[in-house]
């Protein structure tokens, strides 16, 4: 899911391309950096070349991310987007590869593209006059691609090297979740080291920009490593939970032989009517009553029409068994854009219902998280998960396993 602040600039190989507004900041800084070093060719040429180099820098980043994306696509994995932002680029890959070997292939593809670019660009300088601006630019771009490759191979999430480390640990331990936790821990340690080195550089060398950049990179690494850690913990928890753990009995059972008029008078005119109704008769559930169906029937027929005539039988409505993994229930809620899913007992009776608020409450309880009642109420009323919690995507990534 993309932030509304990001701008889509097109698609490549079916992958939407986005720009974060902060991308323009780094393009400006890169232009100043390159333009300053090309001043011997005059102001106009220098600053023009600086801008071209800044754009070529991000073209290289885009190709790097395309490397990851195309390998993921070759494995049947959907790539939701590629976003260029302040720290470079990121490919939003929907799910994990099925094996450690395939995960390694996706991880190493980006650095491999950067290294190939380095060799080709470096080779190209042999065919360009040494004293020309073009030669300097190609050499700079080659060096940048090598730096991008080597930097990304640092063994800690969220960097590609962290993904490689995760794949290796996954292969050794056989446990993908444990591998992610360890690779994320490595990323956090490296992030704290980068922050400390940044302050050391600022204090002893007075290189404020270099030090600040190292601090920002360290903060970025820690933030994203924590995100990997948290998402993995969420995935592990989801795999342990089933529909019976999350379902509620926030529904009302009504008489299937009741007329629509009686039903409307008794239940729909209440101050706080229940949103979900099941009709039953002779000790059996007959089906789900959808209040909106009453609008399709003439008021004059409400006296003679009973609920049994309009119910939706249990075998025709979205449902799950008590033992259905909660991840599958959440995926179904999102994929089919349902308000709730009915949970059936082994005997085929209604055991409960699950909506998005029930899923969030269950996860919060399992993870010992505090979520305000007002937020739970909002989730129930709006039928959407919190913007920062892409629970549908997370559930989908493991329900396919």
TORNUPA-926410 format. One line per 10 residues: number of its first residue (from 1); their letters; for each residue x, y, z of C-alpha. Coordinates in steps of 0.001 Angstrom, whole numbers. Example, Ala and Ser with C-alpha at 12.3 -4.5 7.8 and 13.67 -1.06 7.14 Angstrom:
# residues 2
1	AS	12300:-4500:7800  13670:-1060:7140
***
This chain:
# residues 401
1	XXXXXXXXXX	0:0:0  1440:3332:-984  1330:6501:1034  -899:9156:-470  2142:11464:-386  4034:9368:-2947  3631:10203:-6617  3267:7522:-9249  5449:8291:-12262  4694:5231:-14369
11	XXXXXXXXXX	5109:1467:-14503  7932:-822:-15560  7424:-4539:-16264  3982:-4142:-14713  5432:-2678:-11498  4155:779:-10413  6963:3292:-9866  6618:5916:-7128  8566:8964:-5982  8668:10035:-2359
21	XXXXXXXXXX	8652:13877:-2072  11947:13709:-144  13519:12227:-3277  13809:15766:-4645  15904:16727:-1604  18523:14066:-2251  18496:14829:-5991  19255:18453:-5108  22070:17474:-2748  23520:15049:-5294
31	XXXXXXXXXX	23355:17743:-7986  25277:20156:-5737  27852:17472:-4894  28541:16486:-8506  28195:20010:-9893  30793:21318:-7430  33329:18715:-8537  32852:19550:-12258  33451:23325:-11980  36551:23204:-14193
41	XXXXXXXXXX	34186:22880:-17176  32287:26068:-16295  29165:26761:-14255  26475:25925:-16797  28083:22673:-17932  29032:21697:-14360  25559:22131:-12879  23902:20497:-15899  26243:17527:-15568  25566:17473:-11826
51	XXXXXXXXXX	21826:17166:-12424  22352:14461:-15053  24562:12514:-12622  21957:12816:-9866  19319:11367:-12197  21709:8627:-13381  22422:7797:-9738  18743:7076:-9167  18504:5266:-12498  21161:2939:-11092
61	XXXXXXXXXX	19147:2567:-7873  16040:1809:-9934  17906:-884:-11901  19174:-2319:-8601  15602:-2617:-7280  14412:-3999:-10606  16953:-6775:-10137  15199:-7853:-6938  11764:-7361:-8449  12245:-9321:-11673
71	XXXXXXXXXX	13734:-12300:-9848  10815:-12211:-7402  8362:-12075:-10308  10098:-15070:-11919  9225:-16979:-8726  5551:-16062:-9066  5728:-13385:-6366  3835:-10149:-6870  5820:-6899:-6637  3459:-4145:-5517
81	XXXXXXXXXX	5701:-1178:-6292  9166:332:-6439  9600:3623:-4579  12542:6009:-4897  13046:7999:-1706  15591:9852:413  17757:6806:1188  17621:5273:-2288  14943:2841:-3342  12800:13:-2094
91	XXXXXXXXXX	10837:-2729:-3835  7611:-3705:-2074  7581:-7480:-2587  4315:-9033:-1434  5535:-12303:60  8574:-14335:1025  10239:-16791:-1353  9312:-20418:-730  12853:-21671:5  16124:-20247:1384
101	XXXXXXXXXX	17740:-20718:-2033  15076:-18671:-3795  15220:-16014:-1062  18979:-15779:-1670  18386:-15313:-5406  16035:-12358:-4781  18424:-10824:-2238  21584:-11064:-4318  19966:-9894:-7580  20151:-6177:-6662
111	XXXXXXXXXX	23858:-6092:-5774  24578:-8298:-8808  22968:-5686:-11089  25037:-2917:-9464  28271:-4895:-9885  27479:-5639:-13544  26844:-1908:-14095  30174:-1116:-12416  32104:-3456:-14739  30391:-2254:-17916
121	XXXXXXXXXX	30762:1430:-17015  34376:918:-16001  35004:-876:-19281  33325:1996:-21137  35852:4520:-19810  38537:2806:-21931  36783:4103:-25036  36390:7718:-23836  39115:10393:-23815  40544:10618:-20264
131	XXXXXXXXXX	40363:14414:-20064  36687:14786:-21043  33835:15481:-18673  32044:12378:-19979  34939:10197:-18848  34780:11697:-15343  31015:11174:-15210  31175:7542:-16336  33958:6812:-13820  31927:8447:-11045
141	XXXXXXXXXX	28825:6456:-11987  30841:3209:-12072  32282:3938:-8624  28811:4765:-7250  27422:1437:-8460  30279:-423:-6789  29641:1476:-3540  25898:743:-3773  26640:-2973:-4241  29185:-3188:-1396
151	XXXXXXXXXX	27118:-1061:990  24022:-3157:379  25969:-6350:1121  26525:-5298:4741  25018:-8263:6679  22075:-6730:8481  18431:-6096:7661  17024:-4090:5925  20043:-4192:3577  20426:-6854:894
161	XXXXXXXXXX	23276:-8350:2885  20801:-8825:5709  18506:-10660:3308  21427:-12859:2241  22242:-13503:5916  18589:-14348:6563  18588:-16852:3682  21773:-18484:5021  20431:-18708:8577  17121:-20030:7252
171	XXXXXXXXXX	19025:-22765:5388  21068:-23679:8486  18282:-23529:11093  15307:-24498:8949  13364:-21724:10687  12621:-18645:8563  11236:-16645:11472  14301:-17223:13660  16503:-16288:10697  14686:-12961:10269
181	XXXXXXXXXX	14971:-12182:13994  18725:-12786:13971  19303:-10842:10743  17195:-7958:12128  19238:-8009:15335  22389:-7735:13232  20846:-4770:11407  20028:-3017:14674  23569:-3509:16008  25058:-2132:12783
191	XXXXXXXXXX	22629:782:12944  23753:1730:16444  27395:1434:15331  26688:3760:12392  25083:6339:14700  28039:6182:17107  30539:6537:14252  28546:9465:12898  28899:11343:16153  32611:10457:16325
201	XXXXXXXXXX	33147:11798:12785  31297:15019:13627  33244:15535:16855  36788:14717:15700  36788:15734:12034  34161:18496:11995  32689:16788:8904  29137:17643:9898  27400:16475:6704  29232:13130:6634
211	XXXXXXXXXX	28514:12528:10311  24864:13493:9975  24470:11191:6978  25900:8261:8976  23540:9019:11865  20542:9124:9509  21575:5843:7870  21929:4242:11301  18496:5501:12350  17012:4208:9093
221	XXXXXXXXXX	18615:779:9638  17349:491:13219  13844:1634:12287  13518:-843:9446  15177:-3712:11318  12625:-3192:14077  9887:-3262:11449  11145:-6626:10122  11304:-7940:13687  7775:-6799:14531
231	XXXXXXXXXX	6221:-8090:11309  7883:-11468:11804  6604:-11682:15384  3146:-10846:14058  3430:-13578:11413  4508:-16127:14025  1569:-15183:16242  -916:-15354:13375  233:-18882:12536  -572:-20005:16088
241	XXXXXXXXXX	-4095:-18543:16135  -7279:-20020:14686  -10750:-18620:14085  -12020:-19911:17450  -9427:-17738:19233  -10673:-14514:17647  -14409:-15041:17143  -16966:-13124:19160  -20645:-13773:19827  -21582:-10217:18932
251	XXXXXXXXXX	-24700:-11328:17058  -28337:-12001:17858  -30378:-15114:17153  -33959:-14338:16091  -37019:-16455:15348  -37024:-17528:11695  -40858:-17659:11737  -41116:-14030:12766  -42639:-11609:10271  -40518:-8871:8810
261	XXXXXXXXXX	-42755:-6331:10564  -42171:-7939:13981  -38446:-8182:13309  -38214:-4528:12306  -40294:-3324:15274  -38441:-5375:17877  -34850:-5116:16674  -34333:-2406:14106  -35961:335:16183  -33680:-308:19175
271	XXXXXXXXXX	-31353:2470:20254  -28329:247:19730  -29370:-2523:17339  -27094:-5484:16698  -25583:-5456:13256  -25604:-9224:12694  -28691:-11442:12950  -29091:-15175:12480  -32523:-16765:12147  -33262:-20084:13834
281	XXXXXXXXXX	-36258:-22378:14236  -36827:-25834:15691  -33414:-25704:17298  -31567:-25150:14004  -29861:-22166:12464  -31630:-21324:9208  -29288:-18630:7964  -28112:-15020:8050  -30581:-12146:7990  -29336:-9166:6009
291	XXXXXXXXXX	-31163:-6029:7053  -30680:-4467:3625  -32826:-7231:2106  -35898:-5725:3796  -35614:-2711:1525  -36225:-4923:-1490  -39607:-6040:-180  -42736:-3884:-284  -43792:-2638:3165  -47261:-4003:2510
301	XXXXXXXXXX	-45760:-7510:2420  -43852:-7203:5702  -46815:-8514:7693  -47062:-11767:5748  -43420:-12403:4857  -41331:-14223:7461  -37592:-14178:7983  -37285:-17758:6735  -38223:-16406:3283  -35264:-14023:3086
311	XXXXXXXXXX	-32468:-15705:5064  -29182:-16597:3436  -28431:-20261:4285  -25194:-20880:6178  -23682:-22805:3281  -24056:-19770:990  -22456:-17088:3180  -18732:-16420:3798  -17726:-18793:6587  -14821:-20529:8257
321	XXXXXXXXXX	-14414:-23445:10619  -13316:-22953:14221  -9956:-24516:13307  -9351:-22278:10255  -6063:-20331:10684  -6732:-16702:11573  -4398:-15633:8745  -6769:-17259:6222  -9774:-15533:7804  -8079:-12121:7587
331	XXXXXXXXXX	-7030:-12753:3978  -10611:-13637:3088  -11952:-10509:4803  -9571:-8365:2768  -9697:-10190:-578  -13503:-10267:-691  -13976:-6966:1185  -16325:-8564:3742  -17651:-6947:6901  -17472:-10198:8829
341	XXXXXXXXXX	-17111:-13942:8458  -19305:-16519:10172  -17494:-19204:12174  -19179:-22606:12093  -18883:-25376:14674  -18093:-28984:13654  -21857:-29607:13781  -22480:-26803:11284  -24013:-24388:13812  -22981:-20755:14251
351	XXXXXXXXXX	-20139:-20653:16761  -19325:-16967:16339  -18395:-14223:13938  -15121:-12472:13146  -14687:-8941:11865  -11509:-6891:11648  -11865:-5525:15167  -12079:-9092:16545  -8865:-10032:14728  -7034:-6964:16080
361	XXXXXXXXXX	-8273:-7596:19644  -7126:-11214:19471  -3665:-10254:18216  -3330:-7476:20793  -4167:-9944:23571  -1684:-12529:22267  1106:-9942:21950  242:-8093:25185  -409:-4882:23276  -2689:-2108:24417
371	XXXXXXXXXX	-5188:-828:21888  -7697:1843:22879  -11365:872:22839  -12019:3889:20640  -9664:2431:18018  -11353:-975:18215  -14704:750:17765  -13373:2667:14751  -12087:-522:13133  -15486:-2186:13613
381	XXXXXXXXXX	-17482:759:12292  -15218:1598:9327  -14326:-1989:8475  -10640:-1228:7929  -7412:-2008:9716  -5284:868:11076  -3288:2544:8255  49:1566:9806  -958:-2088:10248  -1071:-3824:6874
391	XXXXXXXXXX	-2589:-6908:8454  -4183:-8080:5227  -835:-8120:3404  928:-9802:6340  -1771:-12467:6653  -1763:-13102:2918  2012:-13589:2906  1764:-16549:5292  -1652:-17974:4395  -177:-18922:976
401	X	2545:-21017:2567
***
